[in-house]
Every structure is written in C-alpha cells, then in structure tokens.
Amino acid sequence: MPFAHGAPGSNQDWAGTWGTAPADAAPKTLETFTNQTLRLIVHTSIGGSKVRIRLSNELGTAPLRIGAAHVALRAGGAEIVADTGRALTFGGRPAVVIPPGAPVLSDPVDLVVPARADLTVSLHLPGEAQASTVHGNAFQTSYVSGPGNFTATAAFPTQRTITSWPFLTAVDVMAPGAATIVALGDSITDGSNTTVDTNRRWPDVLARRLQTGRPDVKVGIVNRGIGGNRLLRDPGEWPPFGRAVLARFDRDVLATTGVRHVVLLIGINDIGHPGTGSMPAAEGPSAEDLIAGYRQVIARARAHGIAIHGATLTPFEGTVFPGYYTAPKEAVRQAVNKWMRESGEFDSVIDFDRALRDPARPTRLQAKYDSGDHLHPNDAGMAAMAEAVPLQLFGGAKVAPR
C-alpha cells in the first residue's frame, strides 16, 4: 500500500536527488587538504523546495572538522548563480566535527532546486583533513582553493581541480510525494569511460527519461556505483573498489532518503577479477554462489518494503584486462542471467545484456556501444541501458514484505 505522507517537513517529504558511494582511498592517492575550500559539483535528478546534504567520515580514522559549508546553483565552472547561495548549518551551528566512522546531515535550507541542474557544495576544511572517505572516480570536475574559507565566494579562486567527491555522499530535496531509486552496482553504474562533465551515466539518462516520460511520477535517482565493486567479497588489497554490496547495503541503500526502488547491477567483477593478479583465483564464485548473494539482497530489500529490480550482467568477451574473461567465467555469467530471467525472484528484471550485446556474437558488446575496453559501455551504450529500463516500474508505493 502507498506510504502515508508525514507532517510538512517530515522525513517522508524528502527524496534523494543525488548521491554517491564512498570507498577507502588508495594509500598512494590519499589527498590531504589544509585550510582549503572544496567546491564540489553535483547534478540533481529531481527538484525540490529545500535542500540538505550528507557528509561522511565513515572511513576516516581521525575527526573531520568542517569549518563552513555552503550550497548554491552553479553558473558554470566553479562560479555560482547570484542570490542562490545558502550557508549550511549542522544542529544550528555553522561548523561541525564529524567523528571517525560517522556521517552527519545538515539542517535544511530554503532553495528552489531544479531537476537535472548542477549544484555547488562548498566545504571549508580549516585544519588538516585526509580524504579517506571519498568517491574516487566522479567523472566530474570539482575545484580546490588555496588557503582560506571561500565557501560563499561567487568567483571561486581555483588552485587546482579534482575528479573525485571527498566527504560528500548525498544531497536531498524536499519533494512531497516523491520516491528515490538507488542504482547499486560497479563501474558500469558509476560511469567508467563516459565523457567527463556531461552526466552520461545510465542513471543520469534514466533520470532525464523519467522527467519527460513519466511526469506523473516524482522519483529521484541516487547512484551508488563503485568501480571494481563486487557482490560477495570485500576488495582485499584494492580498497578503492569498496566494500562488497552485501556489506554496504545498509549504508548505501537503507540509509538513502526516500528509497523505494533498487536497480541492482553487480556481479561481473565477482566473475572477472579472480585470477587476474588483482584477486586470487580461489575467490571466483559459482553461479550458485552469486545467486545466493542476490537472494540475500532481495530479502533485505523486501524486509524494508523496497522493490528490487535485477539487471542482467553485460557482455565482456575480448576485454583488454588480461585474465578477466575466460570461457568458464562466461558460463557463470550466462547461468546467472538465465536464473534472473526465469526465476521470478526479483520484482522485475531489466535486461541490460540484451540491450548491449552484439546480435552476431552475443558474448561481446556491440561495437557502437563499446568504450574500447570491451567491458564498459560508452555514452551511447549508457543511453541504450537507460532506454532498456521500463518506466512503468517506478512509483511511490511501498512493497509488501514477502
């Protein structure tokens, strides 16, 4: 049955308009900021009348001090639109110290946020801050200042640029009656090999389709893809690949504001990584191992009234990564996809494999959808994936536990 809406301003009036999944930074690439301001660029999926942000020190080992935070509409580059800047507070205070292992949610501020618009989120880090909680592959340019607090400065004094999202994990908007879709997956959901600064990831394209094709349904999309991520196992010696989906499900799905749907595209790295040198061959799963993992995700989603939509694993023969593809690994992919299509265990199945495969050689990506590494789709492939998602799947109703 549909959720009843709470009193005005209640959490049920809020939806996720943007989000990402943090992972540990690789030790060799761990960035440190000292008395600097970050101006992070994010792209909304749904609009609203108020905004709040979620910051995270969940993977940090020392307290994270935020001296000031600010949100605004983006004019272009690092500049903000005049009169749209809003200072953010945390429990009524302009600064906050986030303990290791913790997130923090800002107080709401009035700001009319359009759908599919760029926001700037500016954070002043007054002390020394290591970006140990970060989404490392943003495919979006953000900006770092020299020394000082420039959170409210319209013409930002950029010292250098980054293509990561340190500390910021979510942006919510007040949108009564809206729901949130979580896109949960690996680099294909994260947007690897898409054009930087153009928002061509398949969840971005799906958000555009929903805005134009289903204006009657208000849904935001939060992208919780992590490059290299797996369903069953943590990353071992490769911390930027992130905790396994089974380990991060509560943080990246259940803690997402307004979540009603999950699109799950995960498993190709479970199959491909073992035996490549990055992961031991003994970690290679059987189809039955993966199916057991999917069943756990299905059960945990449904226990919270969340619809779970499974996505078939996409072709990868010929990939440039040595050892990633073998005939036995392909057999596991085929068995998993067959189970997804035939078992009826997901609430629906989105056939990304069918959308991307070469009709003449279905174990390979179609050339027009191939980014060049024969594993990751290009911009056109991402659009084809988004087109393969039936828009009628999504609404604001709660799924009854089974």
C-alpha positions in Angstrom: 0.0 0.0 0.0 1.2 3.6 -0.6 3.1 5.3 2.2 1.1 8.0 4.0 2.8 11.3 4.0 4.0 12.8 7.3 3.6 16.3 8.6 5.1 19.1 6.5 8.9 18.9 6.8 8.9 15.3 8.0 11.4 12.9 6.5 8.7 11.4 4.2 8.6 14.8 2.4 12.3 14.3 1.3 13.9 12.4 -1.5 17.4 11.8 -2.7 18.3 13.9 -5.7 22.0 13.0 -5.9 24.3 10.6 -4.1 27.4 8.6 -4.4 29.0 5.7 -2.5 32.3 6.3 -0.6 35.2 4.0 -0.5 38.6 4.0 1.1 41.2 6.0 -0.8 44.2 4.1 -2.2 47.2 4.9 0.1 49.3 6.2 -2.8 46.5 8.6 -3.9 45.2 9.8 -0.5 44.8 13.5 -0.7 45.3 15.9 2.2 43.7 19.3 2.4 44.9 22.0 4.8 42.9 25.2 5.4 41.4 24.9 1.9 37.9 25.1 0.4 36.4 22.4 -1.8 33.8 23.3 -4.3 32.2 20.0 -5.3 29.9 19.8 -8.4 26.9 17.5 -8.4 24.0 17.0 -10.8 20.5 16.7 -9.5 17.8 14.2 -10.7 14.7 15.7 -9.1 13.8 19.2 -8.0 12.6 20.5 -4.7 11.9 23.5 -2.5 14.5 22.8 0.2 17.9 21.1 0.3 20.2 19.4 2.8 23.4 17.5 2.4 25.0 14.4 4.0 28.7 14.4 4.8 30.7 11.3 5.8 33.8 10.5 7.8 32.7 6.8 7.9 36.1 5.6 6.6 38.2 8.1 8.4 40.5 7.4 11.4 40.6 11.0 12.8 37.8 13.6 13.5 36.9 15.6 10.4 36.4 19.3 11.0 34.1 21.2 8.7 34.6 25.0 9.3 31.8 26.1 6.9 29.5 24.6 4.3 27.5 26.2 1.5 25.2 25.2 -1.3 24.2 27.1 -4.4 23.1 26.7 -8.0 26.1 26.5 -10.4 26.6 29.2 -13.0 29.4 27.4 -14.8 32.9 26.2 -13.9 33.4 27.0 -10.2 31.1 30.0 -10.2 27.7 30.2 -8.5 24.4 31.8 -9.6 23.9 35.1 -7.9 21.5 35.1 -5.0 21.2 31.3 -4.8 24.0 30.8 -2.2 22.9 29.4 1.1 25.1 28.8 4.2 24.5 25.4 5.8 24.4 24.6 9.4 24.6 21.4 11.5 22.3 21.4 14.5 22.1 25.2 14.2 25.9 25.7 14.1 28.0 26.7 11.1 30.8 24.3 11.9 30.8 20.6 12.8 33.3 18.0 13.8 32.5 14.5 12.4 33.8 11.6 14.5 35.6 8.7 12.7 33.0 6.2 11.4 30.2 8.7 11.4 28.1 10.7 8.9 26.3 14.0 9.5 23.2 15.5 8.0 22.9 19.3 7.5 19.9 21.3 8.5 17.5 22.1 5.6 17.7 25.4 3.9 15.2 27.1 1.5 16.4 26.8 -2.1 14.4 26.1 -5.2 16.4 23.3 -6.8 15.6 22.4 -10.4 15.6 18.9 -11.7 18.7 17.9 -13.7 20.7 21.0 -12.6 24.2 21.5 -11.3 24.7 22.4 -7.7 27.9 23.5 -5.9 28.6 22.2 -2.4 31.4 24.1 -0.9 33.3 22.9 2.2 35.9 24.7 4.2 38.4 22.4 5.8 40.2 24.6 8.4 42.7 22.1 9.7 44.4 19.2 8.0 41.9 16.7 6.5 42.7 13.5 4.8 40.2 12.5 2.1 40.0 8.9 3.4 36.2 8.8 2.8 35.9 9.6 -0.9 34.3 8.6 -4.2 37.4 8.4 -6.3 36.1 8.3 -9.8 33.5 11.1 -10.2 33.8 11.7 -13.9 33.0 15.3 -12.9 35.4 18.2 -12.3 35.4 19.8 -8.9 37.5 22.6 -7.5 40.1 23.2 -4.7 41.1 26.6 -3.5 44.3 27.9 -1.9 44.3 28.7 1.8 41.2 30.2 3.2 37.4 30.0 3.5 35.8 30.7 0.1 32.6 28.8 0.6 30.4 31.8 -0.2 32.6 33.3 -2.8 30.9 33.6 -6.2 34.0 33.6 -8.3 35.9 30.8 -6.7 39.7 31.1 -6.6 40.6 27.7 -8.0 44.1 26.5 -7.2 43.6 23.1 -8.8 40.8 20.7 -9.9 39.9 17.1 -8.9 37.7 14.4 -10.3 36.6 12.9 -7.0 34.0 13.6 -4.4 35.6 13.8 -0.9 33.3 13.6 2.1 30.0 14.4 0.3 27.7 11.4 -0.1 24.2 12.7 -0.6 22.0 15.7 -1.5 18.3 15.5 -0.6 15.5 17.8 -1.6 12.1 18.4 -0.1 9.7 17.0 -2.7 6.5 15.8 -1.0 5.2 12.5 -2.6 8.5 11.7 -4.3 10.4 8.4 -4.0 14.1 7.5 -4.6 15.6 4.9 -6.8 19.0 3.6 -5.8 21.2 2.4 -8.7 23.5 -0.1 -6.9 26.5 -1.5 -8.8 30.0 -1.3 -10.0 31.9 0.8 -12.6 29.2 0.3 -15.2 26.8 2.1 -13.0 29.5 4.5 -11.7 30.0 5.7 -15.3 33.5 4.5 -16.1 34.7 5.6 -19.6 31.8 8.1 -20.0 32.6 11.6 -21.1 33.7 13.7 -18.1 31.4 16.6 -17.0 28.5 15.5 -19.2 26.4 13.3 -16.9 26.1 10.4 -19.4 26.0 7.6 -16.8 22.9 5.3 -17.4 21.2 6.6 -14.1 21.6 10.2 -15.4 20.0 9.3 -18.7 17.2 7.4 -16.8 16.5 10.5 -14.7 16.1 12.5 -17.9 13.7 9.8 -19.3 11.7 9.8 -16.2 11.3 13.6 -16.2 10.0 13.6 -19.7 8.3 10.2 -20.0 6.7 9.9 -16.6 6.0 13.4 -15.3 3.2 11.9 -13.2 5.7 10.0 -11.0 8.2 12.0 -8.9 11.4 10.0 -8.4 14.9 10.9 -7.7 17.9 8.7 -8.6 20.9 8.1 -6.4 23.9 6.5 -8.0 25.7 4.1 -5.6 28.0 2.5 -8.1 31.7 1.9 -7.2 34.3 1.0 -9.8 35.7 -2.6 -9.2 32.9 -3.4 -6.7 31.7 -6.9 -6.1 28.6 -8.5 -4.6 30.2 -11.1 -2.4 33.7 -10.0 -1.3 35.4 -7.0 0.0 38.3 -5.6 -2.0 41.3 -7.0 -0.2 44.4 -5.1 -1.3 42.3 -2.8 -3.6 40.4 -0.5 -1.1 39.0 1.9 -3.7 36.9 -1.0 -5.1 34.7 -0.6 -2.0 33.1 -2.9 0.5 31.0 -5.8 -1.0 27.4 -5.0 -1.8 26.4 -7.4 0.9 28.5 -5.3 3.4 27.5 -1.8 2.2 23.8 -2.5 1.6 22.6 -0.9 4.8 24.7 2.3 4.3 24.2 2.8 0.6 20.6 1.6 0.3 18.7 1.6 3.6 20.1 4.9 4.7 19.2 6.6 1.5 16.4 9.1 1.9 13.0 8.1 0.5 14.3 4.9 -1.1 11.5 2.8 -2.7 13.4 1.0 -5.5 16.8 -0.5 -6.1 18.2 -1.4 -9.5 20.9 -4.0 -8.9 23.7 -4.4 -11.5 26.5 -6.3 -9.8 28.5 -9.5 -10.2 30.7 -9.1 -13.3 33.7 -8.2 -11.1 33.0 -11.2 -8.9 33.3 -13.3 -12.0 36.1 -11.4 -13.8 38.6 -10.2 -11.2 39.7 -13.5 -9.6 42.8 -14.9 -11.4 43.8 -11.6 -13.0 46.5 -10.7 -10.5 44.3 -8.3 -8.6 42.3 -11.1 -6.8 43.2 -14.7 -6.1 41.6 -17.2 -8.5 40.2 -19.1 -5.5 37.8 -16.2 -5.0 36.0 -17.0 -8.2 32.3 -17.7 -7.5 30.0 -20.3 -9.0 26.6 -19.2 -10.4 25.1 -20.7 -7.2 27.3 -18.5 -5.0 26.2 -15.4 -6.8 22.5 -16.4 -6.8 22.7 -16.9 -3.0 24.1 -13.4 -2.7 21.3 -12.0 -4.9 18.8 -13.7 -2.8 20.2 -12.1 0.3 19.9 -8.6 -1.3 16.3 -9.4 -2.4 15.4 -10.5 1.1 16.9 -7.4 2.8 15.3 -5.0 0.4 11.9 -6.6 0.7 12.1 -6.6 4.5 12.1 -2.8 4.3 9.4 -2.5 1.6 11.8 -1.7 -1.2 11.2 -3.1 -4.7 14.3 -4.8 -6.1 14.9 -4.9 -9.8 17.7 -7.2 -11.0 19.8 -6.3 -14.1 21.4 -8.9 -16.2 25.2 -8.9 -16.5 26.5 -7.4 -19.6 28.9 -8.9 -22.2 32.7 -8.9 -21.7 34.4 -11.2 -24.1 37.5 -9.6 -25.6 38.1 -7.3 -22.7 41.6 -5.8 -22.6 42.1 -6.8 -19.0 44.3 -10.0 -19.0 42.6 -13.0 -17.5 39.3 -11.2 -16.8 37.4 -13.1 -19.5 37.5 -16.9 -19.9 35.0 -19.4 -21.3 34.3 -20.8 -17.8 33.7 -17.3 -16.5 31.3 -16.6 -19.4 29.4 -19.8 -18.4 28.9 -18.4 -15.0 27.5 -15.1 -16.4 25.2 -17.0 -18.7 23.9 -19.1 -15.8 23.3 -16.1 -13.7 21.4 -14.2 -16.4 19.3 -17.3 -17.1 18.3 -17.5 -13.5 17.5 -13.8 -13.4 15.2 -14.0 -16.4 13.5 -17.2 -15.5 13.3 -17.4 -11.7 10.8 -14.6 -11.0 12.7 -13.9 -7.7 13.3 -10.2 -8.5 10.4 -7.8 -8.6 11.4 -7.2 -12.2 14.4 -7.9 -14.5 16.0 -5.2 -16.6 17.8 -6.9 -19.5 21.0 -4.8 -19.9 22.7 -7.8 -21.5 20.1 -7.9 -24.3 20.3 -4.1 -24.8 24.1 -4.1 -25.3 25.1 -7.4 -26.8 26.2 -7.9 -30.4 23.5 -9.9 -32.1 26.1 -11.7 -34.3 28.2 -12.5 -31.2 26.2 -12.1 -28.1 29.2 -12.7 -25.7 30.6 -9.3 -26.9 29.4 -5.7 -26.7 28.0 -4.2 -29.8 30.8 -2.0 -31.3 28.6 1.1 -31.3 28.2 0.7 -27.5 31.8 -0.3 -26.6 34.0 2.3 -24.9 37.0 0.5 -26.3 37.9 -1.9 -23.5 35.2 -4.4 -24.4 33.8 -4.2 -20.9 32.5 -0.7 -20.2 29.8 0.9 -22.4 30.4 4.2 -24.0 28.0 7.2 -23.8 25.7 5.6 -26.5 25.8 2.3 -24.5 24.8 4.1 -21.4 21.9 5.7 -23.2 20.8 2.2 -24.5 20.9 0.9 -21.0 18.6 3.7 -19.8 16.3 3.1 -22.7 16.0 -0.6 -21.7 14.5 0.3 -18.3 10.7 0.2 -18.4 9.5 3.5 -16.9 6.3 1.9 -15.5 8.3 0.1 -12.9 8.6 3.1 -10.7 6.2 4.7 -8.3 6.0 5.7 -4.7 4.2 2.7 -3.3 5.8 0.5 -0.6 6.3 -3.2 -1.5 4.8 -5.6 0.9 7.3 -7.9 2.6 7.3 -11.5 1.3 
